[in-house]
Amino acid sequence: MIIAEIAQAHDGSLGTAHAYIEALSDTGVDAVKFQTHIAEAESSQFEPFRVKFSKQDKTRLEYWKRMEFTIDQWKELKSHAESLNMEFISSPFSLRAVEILEEVGVKRYKIGSGEVSNFLMLEKIAGTGKPMILSSGMSNWNELDKAVLFLQDYGNQLSILQCTTAYPTQPDQWGLNVIAELKSRYQVPVGFSDHSGDIFGCLAAATLGAEIFEFHVVFDKRQFGPDTQASITIDQTKTLVKGIRAIQTALLNPIVKDDNQGFTALKQIFEKSLAINKDLPKGHIISLADLESKKPKGYGIPANQFDEVVGKELSKNLEKWEFLNWEDLIKINHE
């Protein structure tokens, strides 16, 4: 599953949110994801800015208020996404947000890294019975173990994403090794949530068997917003999706290296026969300096048998660039 996260890139504009959905519709992503923020329910005047990007919001609380949409607006966004064959997902950040998303009718929940230890929130979401994608960004193994154990009692379909909560995430922070550890430890589908601001992290995760991919998107890397530097553009999204699909196809189709029957005709063309690189008289003793290899195979002694030719005597004159065959050599004991 490939999820393009719009998050707050819409900057509180419903029209811009719809524009993102439209733009992502031909990139090949499976889902578009938002974040549902209810300012008074999730935040307070004491919450600091993670990144002080805004010159119009005095506090983080004011910013979250600008990010709010009504239930009807969320329904419109969901309908728009589904009309373009993309699933609508939104991460809740309060119990009230879960209630809103239930009314909107989401199919699954993505739980942000900061909510892994929020068992009050996890209980509310698990109670819906819907699939849950849990991001592991801020959690150590002990915290993640507790969350998974808590959720297992509810029986929801669970997936976990390797994630590093750094914006943007540098290559030495990707934690690609954790993908295999998560699979082994929890025996659930595992994915990669990327904040690197480029396509390489997700492509690398795909080669390691990640099954879910999530990344932030923006129209332009110069635009206003807290996640811009950790996002990729719409054009990059199209390239990334193509790459992920290609890698997954490759992983599902392992090559048997000993089975090269399909290359028989090409081997005949590309493999080479021994030839002479200068005019040589009868009786000449062949040296390595006399030899060349030329296409195609089958017109002279196979090139991989050159060592059997060196030191042998010519039985006749040969002209420059002629192929060299066994009958051109004296006293060759060759089967």
N, C-alpha and C positions, 0 to 999 in steps of 0.2 A: 504494500500500500504506500503510495507516494502522496504526502500531504504538504501543500503549500500554505504556510501560515502567514496570513495577512496581519493578524494581531492588531496593533494600533496604527498601522501604516495609513489607515484611512483618516487619521487625525480627527476623529469625531464627525466626519462628513459622511452621511448616508450615501450620497451620490458617488463619492470616491470609493466607498465600500463596494457598491454595485459595479463600478468601473473595474475594480480589481477582479471581481468574479468573471466579468466579460473577458478581460485580457487573459486570464488564466485558462479559459475554456479550450484553447487550441494548443496548450502546452503538453497535454497528455497526463496531467496529474489526476489522481483518483479523488482527491478531496481538497476543499479549501477550509482553512481553520481561522476562527476568530478567537477573541477573548471576551468573555462576558463579565464586565465590571459593574458592580453596584456600589458606588463610592461609599455611602454611609454604612453599608453592611460589611464591607471588607477593610476599610481604611479609617484613618483618623488624622487629625491635624499634626500628629507627631511623626507620621511616616515621612522619611526623607526621600529625596529623589535618588534613584540608583545612578542616573546620569543626568546632570543638570543641563538639559537641552532646551527647556522651554523658557521663552521670554514673555509668554502671555499668561502662564499659570504660576501664581505665587507659591502654591503648595502642591504636593503630590495629590492630595485629596481633590483639589480643584481640577487637576488634570483628569483624574478618574471620572469626575462628573461630566467632563466634556466627552469622554469616551462612551458614555451610556447611550443605548438605543432602547426604544420601547419594545414591548413584546410584539406588537404588530410589525415593527420595522425588522426585528429579528426573523419573523415569519417570512417577510418579503425577501430577505437575503437568502434564507433557506430555500424558498421556492425558486428563486433565480438560479442558485447553484444547481439544484436538481434538474431544472429545465435544460441545463447544459451538461447533464450526465456527470456531475460532480457531487460527492457527498458533502453536506454541510456539517462541520464540527465546530464546537466552541468550548474553550476551557472555562469552567466556572471558577470564581475566586471567593465565593460565599455560598452559604446555604440558600439564600434568596436567588442567587444566580442559577443554582441547580433547579430550583422550582420553575424559574422562567424557561430554562432550556427544556424541561419536561413538557411545559405547555407548548413550546415551539415544536417539540417532537424530534429531538436528535436521536440518532441510532446508536451512538456510542459516546463515551466521554474520554477526553484527553485530560490527564491530571498533571498540572505543572509541577516542577521540581520542588517548589516551596511548600507544596501541600502534602508531601509524602508522610510527614509526621502529624498531619492534621486529621486525626482519626474521626473527629466530628464530621468533617467534610467527607472523608472516605466512607463512613457509615451511611451518609445521606446518598451518595452516588451508588454505592453497592446495593442499597435498598431498591434501586430502580431495576435491578436484574440485567442491566445492559453491559455490553463489553466495555472494558476499561483499558486505556493505554496509560501506563504509569511512567513518568519521566524521572530518572534517577539522579539528576544533576547535582544536587546539594547533599546527597545522602551517602553515608558510609555503609558498609555491609550490615552492621548491626541494625541501623535504622531501616534499611531496605528489607532485611529479614523480618523485622517486626511488622512492617506494612504488608508484606506479602502474606505472612501468616494470618494477619487480621483479615485480609480480603479473601483468603482461601475458604474461610468459613461460610462466606456468602455464595460461593460457587459461580461468580461471574467469570466470563471469559476474560483472561488477563494477558496483556502484553507489556513488556518493559523496554524502555529506550535507554541506551547509553547516551548520556548527555553531560556536557561540561558547562557549568554556569559561568561563562566568561564571554564578554561581548566586545570585540570578536574573539573567537577561540583560536589560539595559535596551534600549528600542527603538533607541537609537543604536549598539547593539552587535550587532544582528541580522545585519547583513551581507547583506541581501537582494540586493545587487548581485552577490554572488559566485555566486548560482545560475546566472545566465546565463554567467558566466565559466567556471564548472566545465563546463557543457554544451559550450561552444565549445572549451575546452582539451582535454577528454578524450573527448568524443563518447560518453558513457555516460549511463544514467539518473541523474538528480540529484534529491536530496531535501533536506529541512530537518529538522534535529534541534534541538528547541526546549527551552530552559531558562528561559523568561521567566516562567513561573507564571501565564500567561493564554492565551487562545485566539487573540489577534490576530496573533501572529507566523506561525503556521501558515496562517491564512487569507490573510495577505498573500503568503506563499510560494506558496500555491495559485494565486493570480492570476498569478504569474510563471512558472507551468508546472512547479512542483515535482511530482514523481511519488511520492515516498516521504515520509511524515511520522512523526516520532517525538517523543514527549513523555512526561514523567514524570507519574504519577498517584498520588493519595493519596485516602483516604476523607475526610479533613478537613485543612484547611490549618493547623490548630493542633496536629496530632499530632507525635510525636517522630520525628526522622530527619534525615539530612544533606541531603536533596533536597526537603524539604517546601516551602520557599518558592519553589522552582523548578518546582513541580508544579501540575497542575490537578486538580480533583475529578472524581469519576465523572459527576456531573451536567453539568459543563462539557465532559467528554469527549463526551457524547451530542450536545451543541450543536455542538461543533467538528466532529465527523464529519458531521453534517448540513450544516454550512456548506461543508466541503471538497467533499462530493459535489455540492452545488448549483453551486459554482464550477467544478468540472470539467465538469459538464454544460453550463454556459454556454460554457466555452472550446471545447467540442466542437461547439457549434452557433452559429457566427457568423451574425449577422444581416446581410442585404443591405438597406441602408437605403433604396435606391431601389425595392425591391419592397414596396409597401404595399397590395397588393390585398386582403390579409386585413382591412384596416381600412376598407373601403369603406362598410359599413353604419354603423360607429361614426362615421366622418367625417360622414355624413349627419345623425347625431344631434347631434354635439358642435360641428361647425362652424356658423357663424352667418350670418344675413342682416341687412341694414340695416333699421332701423325708425326711426320718429319718436318723440321723447321728450316732445312737447307737441302740442296742437292747432295746426295750421298752415293758413292760408287759401290758396286758389288765388292764384298769382302771387308767393308768398313765395320769396325767394332762399335756398336752403339754405346754412346755415353748419355748421361742425363742431359747434357747440353744440346743434344741432337733432337730432343723430344718436345712435342707440343700436344695439347689435348684439344680436340675439336668436336663440335656437335655435328650429327647426332650420335647416339649410342648405336652400336651394331655394325659400324662401317670399318672398324679396326679393332685392335686388341683393347679391351676395357681399360680405361685410364687407371683404375685402381690396381692394375697388374704391371705397372711400369717397372717395378723392381725385378720382375722376371725377364725383362727385355734388356736391361742394361748389362753390357758385357757380351752380348750375343753378336754374331757375324751376319751381315746382310747376304742373302743369296742372289740378289740382283740389284741393279741400279734403281734408285728411287729419286723422284723429283721433289723439290721443295713443296711442302704442304700436302703431300700424298699421305693417305692413311697407311698405317703400319699393321700388317696382319701376320699371323703365325707362319704362313707359307713364305713370307719374305725373309725369314731367318733360317740359318743353317743349324742342323743338329739340335732342334728344340724338342725336348721330351715333354710334350704338353697334351693333356687330355681335355 
